[in-house]
Amino acid sequence: MMGGGYGLLGGVMMLVFWVAVIALIVYGIRWFNDGGPGTGAGRRSDALDILRDRFARGEIDEDEFKRRKAALEARAG
């Protein structure tokens, strides 16, 4: 009797398939938790917007605004 299975290669391919499925699930979860693509630059921009709002409301003075803005720009590279 001869089996019609895929033998050892079938087992390896099934393992590769499930590893790929799990990797895609993990990648998808991390992608959604990070806010999707392109949010790295958006975070700096959001921080700068918050800083501008605080300056506009008078919560920080001009020197503090300039110092924090320079720190944000230095961190962005």
PyMOL Python script that loads the backbone (N, CA, C, O; Angstrom):
from pymol import cmd

cmd.read_pdbstr("""\
ATOM      1  N   MET A   1       0.837  -1.189   0.000  1.00  0.00           N
ATOM      2  CA  MET A   1       0.000   0.000   0.000  1.00  0.00           C
ATOM      3  C   MET A   1       0.876   1.244   0.000  1.00  0.00           C
ATOM      4  O   MET A   1       1.829   1.366   0.769  1.00  0.00           O
ATOM      5  N   MET A   2       0.531   2.127  -0.856  1.00  0.00           N
ATOM      6  CA  MET A   2       1.266   3.382  -0.896  1.00  0.00           C
ATOM      7  C   MET A   2       0.361   4.496  -0.376  1.00  0.00           C
ATOM      8  O   MET A   2      -0.814   4.581  -0.732  1.00  0.00           O
ATOM      9  N   GLY A   3       0.925   5.334   0.460  1.00  0.00           N
ATOM     10  CA  GLY A   3       0.164   6.460   0.992  1.00  0.00           C
ATOM     11  C   GLY A   3       0.148   7.602  -0.008  1.00  0.00           C
ATOM     12  O   GLY A   3       1.080   7.772  -0.794  1.00  0.00           O
ATOM     13  N   GLY A   4      -0.890   8.356   0.031  1.00  0.00           N
ATOM     14  CA  GLY A   4      -1.001   9.486  -0.879  1.00  0.00           C
ATOM     15  C   GLY A   4      -0.630  10.799  -0.217  1.00  0.00           C
ATOM     16  O   GLY A   4      -0.926  11.870  -0.747  1.00  0.00           O
ATOM     17  N   GLY A   5       0.027  10.723   0.957  1.00  0.00           N
ATOM     18  CA  GLY A   5       0.351  11.935   1.699  1.00  0.00           C
ATOM     19  C   GLY A   5       1.548  12.666   1.132  1.00  0.00           C
ATOM     20  O   GLY A   5       2.133  12.247   0.133  1.00  0.00           O
ATOM     21  N   TYR A   6       1.898  13.740   1.765  1.00  0.00           N
ATOM     22  CA  TYR A   6       3.004  14.572   1.307  1.00  0.00           C
ATOM     23  C   TYR A   6       4.323  14.207   1.982  1.00  0.00           C
ATOM     24  O   TYR A   6       5.364  14.782   1.665  1.00  0.00           O
ATOM     25  N   GLY A   7       4.284  13.272   2.894  1.00  0.00           N
ATOM     26  CA  GLY A   7       5.497  12.847   3.566  1.00  0.00           C
ATOM     27  C   GLY A   7       6.051  13.928   4.474  1.00  0.00           C
ATOM     28  O   GLY A   7       5.302  14.740   5.017  1.00  0.00           O
ATOM     29  N   LEU A   8       7.343  13.934   4.634  1.00  0.00           N
ATOM     30  CA  LEU A   8       8.016  14.880   5.524  1.00  0.00           C
ATOM     31  C   LEU A   8       7.866  16.319   5.037  1.00  0.00           C
ATOM     32  O   LEU A   8       7.706  17.232   5.848  1.00  0.00           O
ATOM     33  N   LEU A   9       7.915  16.527   3.744  1.00  0.00           N
ATOM     34  CA  LEU A   9       7.800  17.875   3.205  1.00  0.00           C
ATOM     35  C   LEU A   9       6.457  18.512   3.564  1.00  0.00           C
ATOM     36  O   LEU A   9       6.390  19.713   3.825  1.00  0.00           O
ATOM     37  N   GLY A  10       5.404  17.722   3.577  1.00  0.00           N
ATOM     38  CA  GLY A  10       4.087  18.246   3.945  1.00  0.00           C
ATOM     39  C   GLY A  10       4.060  18.750   5.374  1.00  0.00           C
ATOM     40  O   GLY A  10       3.464  19.789   5.659  1.00  0.00           O
ATOM     41  N   GLY A  11       4.699  18.022   6.271  1.00  0.00           N
ATOM     42  CA  GLY A  11       4.767  18.447   7.671  1.00  0.00           C
ATOM     43  C   GLY A  11       5.549  19.736   7.836  1.00  0.00           C
ATOM     44  O   GLY A  11       5.159  20.618   8.600  1.00  0.00           O
ATOM     45  N   VAL A  12       6.652  19.837   7.117  1.00  0.00           N
ATOM     46  CA  VAL A  12       7.477  21.048   7.185  1.00  0.00           C
ATOM     47  C   VAL A  12       6.708  22.244   6.630  1.00  0.00           C
ATOM     48  O   VAL A  12       6.731  23.332   7.206  1.00  0.00           O
ATOM     49  N   MET A  13       6.033  22.032   5.516  1.00  0.00           N
ATOM     50  CA  MET A  13       5.269  23.130   4.915  1.00  0.00           C
ATOM     51  C   MET A  13       4.124  23.576   5.824  1.00  0.00           C
ATOM     52  O   MET A  13       3.820  24.767   5.903  1.00  0.00           O
ATOM     53  N   MET A  14       3.493  22.624   6.506  1.00  0.00           N
ATOM     54  CA  MET A  14       2.420  22.984   7.429  1.00  0.00           C
ATOM     55  C   MET A  14       2.984  23.817   8.585  1.00  0.00           C
ATOM     56  O   MET A  14       2.365  24.789   9.019  1.00  0.00           O
ATOM     57  N   LEU A  15       4.158  23.427   9.076  1.00  0.00           N
ATOM     58  CA  LEU A  15       4.799  24.181  10.148  1.00  0.00           C
ATOM     59  C   LEU A  15       5.139  25.598   9.679  1.00  0.00           C
ATOM     60  O   LEU A  15       4.894  26.562  10.403  1.00  0.00           O
ATOM     61  N   VAL A  16       5.692  25.730   8.493  1.00  0.00           N
ATOM     62  CA  VAL A  16       6.021  27.047   7.938  1.00  0.00           C
ATOM     63  C   VAL A  16       4.756  27.886   7.785  1.00  0.00           C
ATOM     64  O   VAL A  16       4.759  29.079   8.088  1.00  0.00           O
ATOM     65  N   PHE A  17       3.687  27.271   7.321  1.00  0.00           N
ATOM     66  CA  PHE A  17       2.420  27.975   7.147  1.00  0.00           C
ATOM     67  C   PHE A  17       1.921  28.538   8.472  1.00  0.00           C
ATOM     68  O   PHE A  17       1.552  29.710   8.545  1.00  0.00           O
ATOM     69  N   TRP A  18       1.906  27.714   9.523  1.00  0.00           N
ATOM     70  CA  TRP A  18       1.374  28.177  10.806  1.00  0.00           C
ATOM     71  C   TRP A  18       2.277  29.228  11.457  1.00  0.00           C
ATOM     72  O   TRP A  18       1.783  30.140  12.120  1.00  0.00           O
ATOM     73  N   VAL A  19       3.575  29.108  11.274  1.00  0.00           N
ATOM     74  CA  VAL A  19       4.483  30.138  11.790  1.00  0.00           C
ATOM     75  C   VAL A  19       4.206  31.468  11.085  1.00  0.00           C
ATOM     76  O   VAL A  19       4.203  32.521  11.722  1.00  0.00           O
ATOM     77  N   ALA A  20       3.975  31.419   9.770  1.00  0.00           N
ATOM     78  CA  ALA A  20       3.665  32.638   9.018  1.00  0.00           C
ATOM     79  C   ALA A  20       2.339  33.241   9.467  1.00  0.00           C
ATOM     80  O   ALA A  20       2.225  34.461   9.591  1.00  0.00           O
ATOM     81  N   VAL A  21       1.338  32.401   9.710  1.00  0.00           N
ATOM     82  CA  VAL A  21       0.032  32.898  10.165  1.00  0.00           C
ATOM     83  C   VAL A  21       0.173  33.582  11.521  1.00  0.00           C
ATOM     84  O   VAL A  21      -0.366  34.670  11.724  1.00  0.00           O
ATOM     85  N   ILE A  22       0.886  32.960  12.439  1.00  0.00           N
ATOM     86  CA  ILE A  22       1.069  33.541  13.772  1.00  0.00           C
ATOM     87  C   ILE A  22       1.865  34.844  13.678  1.00  0.00           C
ATOM     88  O   ILE A  22       1.546  35.814  14.366  1.00  0.00           O
ATOM     89  N   ALA A  23       2.895  34.871  12.833  1.00  0.00           N
ATOM     90  CA  ALA A  23       3.691  36.095  12.666  1.00  0.00           C
ATOM     91  C   ALA A  23       2.834  37.232  12.113  1.00  0.00           C
ATOM     92  O   ALA A  23       2.969  38.375  12.551  1.00  0.00           O
ATOM     93  N   LEU A  24       1.961  36.932  11.161  1.00  0.00           N
ATOM     94  CA  LEU A  24       1.074  37.964  10.613  1.00  0.00           C
ATOM     95  C   LEU A  24       0.094  38.479  11.661  1.00  0.00           C
ATOM     96  O   LEU A  24      -0.202  39.673  11.700  1.00  0.00           O
ATOM     97  N   ILE A  25      -0.405  37.597  12.499  1.00  0.00           N
ATOM     98  CA  ILE A  25      -1.325  38.013  13.563  1.00  0.00           C
ATOM     99  C   ILE A  25      -0.608  38.938  14.545  1.00  0.00           C
ATOM    100  O   ILE A  25      -1.139  39.984  14.919  1.00  0.00           O
ATOM    101  N   VAL A  26       0.594  38.553  14.960  1.00  0.00           N
ATOM    102  CA  VAL A  26       1.368  39.381  15.891  1.00  0.00           C
ATOM    103  C   VAL A  26       1.686  40.734  15.257  1.00  0.00           C
ATOM    104  O   VAL A  26       1.557  41.771  15.908  1.00  0.00           O
ATOM    105  N   TYR A  27       2.101  40.727  13.993  1.00  0.00           N
ATOM    106  CA  TYR A  27       2.396  41.976  13.286  1.00  0.00           C
ATOM    107  C   TYR A  27       1.150  42.857  13.209  1.00  0.00           C
ATOM    108  O   TYR A  27       1.236  44.066  13.423  1.00  0.00           O
ATOM    109  N   GLY A  28       0.003  42.267  12.908  1.00  0.00           N
ATOM    110  CA  GLY A  28      -1.244  43.028  12.818  1.00  0.00           C
ATOM    111  C   GLY A  28      -1.631  43.653  14.142  1.00  0.00           C
ATOM    112  O   GLY A  28      -2.058  44.806  14.187  1.00  0.00           O
ATOM    113  N   ILE A  29      -1.486  42.904  15.215  1.00  0.00           N
ATOM    114  CA  ILE A  29      -1.820  43.429  16.543  1.00  0.00           C
ATOM    115  C   ILE A  29      -0.892  44.588  16.895  1.00  0.00           C
ATOM    116  O   ILE A  29      -1.343  45.621  17.391  1.00  0.00           O
ATOM    117  N   ARG A  30       0.393  44.419  16.640  1.00  0.00           N
ATOM    118  CA  ARG A  30       1.339  45.497  16.945  1.00  0.00           C
ATOM    119  C   ARG A  30       1.082  46.719  16.077  1.00  0.00           C
ATOM    120  O   ARG A  30       1.210  47.850  16.546  1.00  0.00           O
ATOM    121  N   TRP A  31       0.721  46.503  14.817  1.00  0.00           N
ATOM    122  CA  TRP A  31       0.445  47.601  13.894  1.00  0.00           C
ATOM    123  C   TRP A  31      -0.752  48.411  14.381  1.00  0.00           C
ATOM    124  O   TRP A  31      -0.715  49.642  14.379  1.00  0.00           O
ATOM    125  N   PHE A  32      -1.819  47.720  14.800  1.00  0.00           N
ATOM    126  CA  PHE A  32      -3.006  48.427  15.276  1.00  0.00           C
ATOM    127  C   PHE A  32      -2.748  49.121  16.607  1.00  0.00           C
ATOM    128  O   PHE A  32      -3.262  50.217  16.831  1.00  0.00           O
ATOM    129  N   ASN A  33      -1.969  48.517  17.492  1.00  0.00           N
ATOM    130  CA  ASN A  33      -1.675  49.137  18.779  1.00  0.00           C
ATOM    131  C   ASN A  33      -0.789  50.367  18.630  1.00  0.00           C
ATOM    132  O   ASN A  33      -0.880  51.294  19.435  1.00  0.00           O
ATOM    133  N   ASP A  34       0.064  50.387  17.610  1.00  0.00           N
ATOM    134  CA  ASP A  34       0.929  51.544  17.382  1.00  0.00           C
ATOM    135  C   ASP A  34       0.237  52.653  16.617  1.00  0.00           C
ATOM    136  O   ASP A  34       0.815  53.724  16.433  1.00  0.00           O
ATOM    137  N   GLY A  35      -0.964  52.429  16.175  1.00  0.00           N
ATOM    138  CA  GLY A  35      -1.714  53.460  15.466  1.00  0.00           C
ATOM    139  C   GLY A  35      -1.582  53.399  13.964  1.00  0.00           C
ATOM    140  O   GLY A  35      -1.986  54.339  13.279  1.00  0.00           O
ATOM    141  N   GLY A  36      -1.043  52.348  13.436  1.00  0.00           N
ATOM    142  CA  GLY A  36      -0.958  52.213  11.987  1.00  0.00           C
ATOM    143  C   GLY A  36       0.310  52.806  11.428  1.00  0.00           C
ATOM    144  O   GLY A  36       1.199  53.207  12.179  1.00  0.00           O
ATOM    145  N   PRO A  37       0.399  52.866  10.122  1.00  0.00           N
ATOM    146  CA  PRO A  37       1.627  53.341   9.492  1.00  0.00           C
ATOM    147  C   PRO A  37       1.771  54.856   9.575  1.00  0.00           C
ATOM    148  O   PRO A  37       0.781  55.588   9.620  1.00  0.00           O
ATOM    149  N   GLY A  38       3.006  55.307   9.595  1.00  0.00           N
ATOM    150  CA  GLY A  38       3.274  56.741   9.521  1.00  0.00           C
ATOM    151  C   GLY A  38       3.023  57.518  10.793  1.00  0.00           C
ATOM    152  O   GLY A  38       2.925  58.744  10.747  1.00  0.00           O
ATOM    153  N   THR A  39       2.915  56.841  11.940  1.00  0.00           N
ATOM    154  CA  THR A  39       2.620  57.580  13.164  1.00  0.00           C
ATOM    155  C   THR A  39       3.873  58.054  13.876  1.00  0.00           C
ATOM    156  O   THR A  39       3.774  58.844  14.815  1.00  0.00           O
ATOM    157  N   GLY A  40       5.055  57.599  13.461  1.00  0.00           N
ATOM    158  CA  GLY A  40       6.279  58.041  14.112  1.00  0.00           C
ATOM    159  C   GLY A  40       6.464  59.541  13.999  1.00  0.00           C
ATOM    160  O   GLY A  40       6.721  60.206  15.003  1.00  0.00           O
ATOM    161  N   ALA A  41       6.340  60.084  12.811  1.00  0.00           N
ATOM    162  CA  ALA A  41       6.468  61.526  12.615  1.00  0.00           C
ATOM    163  C   ALA A  41       5.262  62.254  13.184  1.00  0.00           C
ATOM    164  O   ALA A  41       5.381  63.396  13.628  1.00  0.00           O
ATOM    165  N   GLY A  42       4.122  61.619  13.177  1.00  0.00           N
ATOM    166  CA  GLY A  42       2.912  62.226  13.706  1.00  0.00           C
ATOM    167  C   GLY A  42       2.993  62.468  15.191  1.00  0.00           C
ATOM    168  O   GLY A  42       2.432  63.438  15.700  1.00  0.00           O
ATOM    169  N   ARG A  43       3.688  61.588  15.891  1.00  0.00           N
ATOM    170  CA  ARG A  43       3.818  61.766  17.332  1.00  0.00           C
ATOM    171  C   ARG A  43       4.619  63.015  17.651  1.00  0.00           C
ATOM    172  O   ARG A  43       4.268  63.756  18.569  1.00  0.00           O
ATOM    173  N   ARG A  44       5.693  63.259  16.906  1.00  0.00           N
ATOM    174  CA  ARG A  44       6.475  64.469  17.140  1.00  0.00           C
ATOM    175  C   ARG A  44       5.638  65.687  16.822  1.00  0.00           C
ATOM    176  O   ARG A  44       5.660  66.680  17.549  1.00  0.00           O
ATOM    177  N   SER A  45       4.903  65.606  15.736  1.00  0.00           N
ATOM    178  CA  SER A  45       4.048  66.712  15.338  1.00  0.00           C
ATOM    179  C   SER A  45       2.955  66.944  16.376  1.00  0.00           C
ATOM    180  O   SER A  45       2.625  68.089  16.685  1.00  0.00           O
ATOM    181  N   ASP A  46       2.387  65.855  16.918  1.00  0.00           N
ATOM    182  CA  ASP A  46       1.382  66.000  17.966  1.00  0.00           C
ATOM    183  C   ASP A  46       1.978  66.672  19.199  1.00  0.00           C
ATOM    184  O   ASP A  46       1.349  67.540  19.804  1.00  0.00           O
ATOM    185  N   ALA A  47       3.184  66.271  19.565  1.00  0.00           N
ATOM    186  CA  ALA A  47       3.838  66.874  20.723  1.00  0.00           C
ATOM    187  C   ALA A  47       4.091  68.359  20.479  1.00  0.00           C
ATOM    188  O   ALA A  47       3.926  69.182  21.379  1.00  0.00           O
ATOM    189  N   LEU A  48       4.486  68.685  19.272  1.00  0.00           N
ATOM    190  CA  LEU A  48       4.722  70.090  18.937  1.00  0.00           C
ATOM    191  C   LEU A  48       3.414  70.882  18.953  1.00  0.00           C
ATOM    192  O   LEU A  48       3.388  72.034  19.385  1.00  0.00           O
ATOM    193  N   ASP A  49       2.336  70.266  18.486  1.00  0.00           N
ATOM    194  CA  ASP A  49       1.027  70.926  18.542  1.00  0.00           C
ATOM    195  C   ASP A  49       0.601  71.183  19.983  1.00  0.00           C
ATOM    196  O   ASP A  49       0.081  72.252  20.303  1.00  0.00           O
ATOM    197  N   ILE A  50       0.822  70.207  20.842  1.00  0.00           N
ATOM    198  CA  ILE A  50       0.481  70.375  22.259  1.00  0.00           C
ATOM    199  C   ILE A  50       1.318  71.499  22.863  1.00  0.00           C
ATOM    200  O   ILE A  50       0.815  72.328  23.621  1.00  0.00           O
ATOM    201  N   LEU A  51       2.600  71.511  22.513  1.00  0.00           N
ATOM    202  CA  LEU A  51       3.480  72.568  23.017  1.00  0.00           C
ATOM    203  C   LEU A  51       3.002  73.946  22.559  1.00  0.00           C
ATOM    204  O   LEU A  51       2.984  74.894  23.344  1.00  0.00           O
ATOM    205  N   ARG A  52       2.620  74.052  21.296  1.00  0.00           N
ATOM    206  CA  ARG A  52       2.102  75.334  20.780  1.00  0.00           C
ATOM    207  C   ARG A  52       0.817  75.742  21.504  1.00  0.00           C
ATOM    208  O   ARG A  52       0.625  76.915  21.826  1.00  0.00           O
ATOM    209  N   ASP A  53      -0.049  74.780  21.753  1.00  0.00           N
ATOM    210  CA  ASP A  53      -1.293  75.080  22.476  1.00  0.00           C
ATOM    211  C   ASP A  53      -1.001  75.585  23.880  1.00  0.00           C
ATOM    212  O   ASP A  53      -1.616  76.546  24.342  1.00  0.00           O
ATOM    213  N   ARG A  54      -0.062  74.936  24.555  1.00  0.00           N
ATOM    214  CA  ARG A  54       0.278  75.368  25.915  1.00  0.00           C
ATOM    215  C   ARG A  54       0.860  76.780  25.911  1.00  0.00           C
ATOM    216  O   ARG A  54       0.581  77.576  26.808  1.00  0.00           O
ATOM    217  N   PHE A  55       1.665  77.082  24.904  1.00  0.00           N
ATOM    218  CA  PHE A  55       2.228  78.430  24.786  1.00  0.00           C
ATOM    219  C   PHE A  55       1.125  79.441  24.497  1.00  0.00           C
ATOM    220  O   PHE A  55       1.117  80.536  25.058  1.00  0.00           O
ATOM    221  N   ALA A  56       0.203  79.074  23.630  1.00  0.00           N
ATOM    222  CA  ALA A  56      -0.902  79.983  23.278  1.00  0.00           C
ATOM    223  C   ALA A  56      -1.806  80.247  24.477  1.00  0.00           C
ATOM    224  O   ALA A  56      -2.338  81.348  24.615  1.00  0.00           O
ATOM    225  N   ARG A  57      -1.986  79.253  25.344  1.00  0.00           N
ATOM    226  CA  ARG A  57      -2.831  79.438  26.533  1.00  0.00           C
ATOM    227  C   ARG A  57      -2.099  80.166  27.656  1.00  0.00           C
ATOM    228  O   ARG A  57      -2.709  80.541  28.658  1.00  0.00           O
ATOM    229  N   GLY A  58      -0.792  80.367  27.489  1.00  0.00           N
ATOM    230  CA  GLY A  58      -0.028  81.070  28.512  1.00  0.00           C
ATOM    231  C   GLY A  58       0.470  80.171  29.624  1.00  0.00           C
ATOM    232  O   GLY A  58       0.910  80.663  30.663  1.00  0.00           O
ATOM    233  N   GLU A  59       0.412  78.861  29.429  1.00  0.00           N
ATOM    234  CA  GLU A  59       0.881  77.937  30.462  1.00  0.00           C
ATOM    235  C   GLU A  59       2.402  77.935  30.566  1.00  0.00           C
ATOM    236  O   GLU A  59       2.952  77.678  31.637  1.00  0.00           O
ATOM    237  N   ILE A  60       3.083  78.222  29.455  1.00  0.00           N
ATOM    238  CA  ILE A  60       4.544  78.301  29.458  1.00  0.00           C
ATOM    239  C   ILE A  60       4.955  79.606  28.780  1.00  0.00           C
ATOM    240  O   ILE A  60       4.243  80.136  27.927  1.00  0.00           O
ATOM    241  N   ASP A  61       6.129  80.110  29.184  1.00  0.00           N
ATOM    242  CA  ASP A  61       6.599  81.354  28.567  1.00  0.00           C
ATOM    243  C   ASP A  61       7.404  81.047  27.299  1.00  0.00           C
ATOM    244  O   ASP A  61       7.596  79.888  26.931  1.00  0.00           O
ATOM    245  N   GLU A  62       7.868  82.111  26.645  1.00  0.00           N
ATOM    246  CA  GLU A  62       8.545  81.950  25.355  1.00  0.00           C
ATOM    247  C   GLU A  62       9.857  81.175  25.483  1.00  0.00           C
ATOM    248  O   GLU A  62      10.187  80.358  24.623  1.00  0.00           O
ATOM    249  N   ASP A  63      10.601  81.434  26.557  1.00  0.00           N
ATOM    250  CA  ASP A  63      11.867  80.716  26.751  1.00  0.00           C
ATOM    251  C   ASP A  63      11.626  79.215  26.918  1.00  0.00           C
ATOM    252  O   ASP A  63      12.330  78.393  26.332  1.00  0.00           O
ATOM    253  N   GLU A  64      10.622  78.874  27.724  1.00  0.00           N
ATOM    254  CA  GLU A  64      10.281  77.463  27.927  1.00  0.00           C
ATOM    255  C   GLU A  64       9.817  76.830  26.618  1.00  0.00           C
ATOM    256  O   GLU A  64      10.175  75.691  26.318  1.00  0.00           O
ATOM    257  N   PHE A  65       9.023  77.563  25.838  1.00  0.00           N
ATOM    258  CA  PHE A  65       8.555  77.061  24.546  1.00  0.00           C
ATOM    259  C   PHE A  65       9.735  76.755  23.628  1.00  0.00           C
ATOM    260  O   PHE A  65       9.798  75.683  23.027  1.00  0.00           O
ATOM    261  N   LYS A  66      10.673  77.705  23.520  1.00  0.00           N
ATOM    262  CA  LYS A  66      11.826  77.516  22.636  1.00  0.00           C
ATOM    263  C   LYS A  66      12.696  76.349  23.088  1.00  0.00           C
ATOM    264  O   LYS A  66      13.185  75.575  22.266  1.00  0.00           O
ATOM    265  N   ARG A  67      12.885  76.227  24.398  1.00  0.00           N
ATOM    266  CA  ARG A  67      13.714  75.145  24.932  1.00  0.00           C
ATOM    267  C   ARG A  67      13.090  73.785  24.631  1.00  0.00           C
ATOM    268  O   ARG A  67      13.779  72.871  24.179  1.00  0.00           O
ATOM    269  N   ARG A  68      11.805  73.651  24.878  1.00  0.00           N
ATOM    270  CA  ARG A  68      11.128  72.371  24.642  1.00  0.00           C
ATOM    271  C   ARG A  68      11.007  72.061  23.148  1.00  0.00           C
ATOM    272  O   ARG A  68      11.109  70.904  22.741  1.00  0.00           O
ATOM    273  N   LYS A  69      10.792  73.087  22.341  1.00  0.00           N
ATOM    274  CA  LYS A  69      10.718  72.881  20.893  1.00  0.00           C
ATOM    275  C   LYS A  69      12.057  72.372  20.366  1.00  0.00           C
ATOM    276  O   LYS A  69      12.098  71.457  19.544  1.00  0.00           O
ATOM    277  N   ALA A  70      13.155  72.970  20.843  1.00  0.00           N
ATOM    278  CA  ALA A  70      14.485  72.522  20.423  1.00  0.00           C
ATOM    279  C   ALA A  70      14.729  71.074  20.849  1.00  0.00           C
ATOM    280  O   ALA A  70      15.330  70.299  20.106  1.00  0.00           O
ATOM    281  N   ALA A  71      14.263  70.715  22.041  1.00  0.00           N
ATOM    282  CA  ALA A  71      14.427  69.336  22.509  1.00  0.00           C
ATOM    283  C   ALA A  71      13.645  68.364  21.632  1.00  0.00           C
ATOM    284  O   ALA A  71      14.141  67.285  21.309  1.00  0.00           O
ATOM    285  N   LEU A  72      12.432  68.736  21.248  1.00  0.00           N
ATOM    286  CA  LEU A  72      11.632  67.873  20.368  1.00  0.00           C
ATOM    287  C   LEU A  72      12.281  67.722  18.996  1.00  0.00           C
ATOM    288  O   LEU A  72      12.314  66.627  18.434  1.00  0.00           O
ATOM    289  N   GLU A  73      12.791  68.820  18.465  1.00  0.00           N
ATOM    290  CA  GLU A  73      13.421  68.768  17.145  1.00  0.00           C
ATOM    291  C   GLU A  73      14.719  67.975  17.179  1.00  0.00           C
ATOM    292  O   GLU A  73      15.047  67.287  16.212  1.00  0.00           O
ATOM    293  N   ALA A  74      15.465  68.060  18.284  1.00  0.00           N
ATOM    294  CA  ALA A  74      16.704  67.295  18.415  1.00  0.00           C
ATOM    295  C   ALA A  74      16.403  65.801  18.513  1.00  0.00           C
ATOM    296  O   ALA A  74      17.139  64.975  17.974  1.00  0.00           O
ATOM    297  N   ARG A  75      15.325  65.468  19.200  1.00  0.00           N
ATOM    298  CA  ARG A  75      14.934  64.070  19.356  1.00  0.00           C
ATOM    299  C   ARG A  75      14.488  63.472  18.026  1.00  0.00           C
ATOM    300  O   ARG A  75      14.677  62.281  17.777  1.00  0.00           O
ATOM    301  N   ALA A  76      13.894  64.306  17.175  1.00  0.00           N
ATOM    302  CA  ALA A  76      13.405  63.831  15.878  1.00  0.00           C
ATOM    303  C   ALA A  76      14.569  63.578  14.917  1.00  0.00           C
ATOM    304  O   ALA A  76      14.416  62.857  13.931  1.00  0.00           O
ATOM    305  N   GLY A  77      15.707  64.159  15.198  1.00  0.00           N
ATOM    306  CA  GLY A  77      16.883  63.901  14.371  1.00  0.00           C
ATOM    307  C   GLY A  77      17.048  64.871  13.310  1.00  0.00           C
ATOM    308  O   GLY A  77      17.999  64.779  12.533  1.00  0.00           O
TER     309      GLY A  77
END
""", "prot")
cmd.dss("prot")
cmd.show_as("cartoon", "prot")
cmd.util.cbc("prot")
cmd.orient("prot")
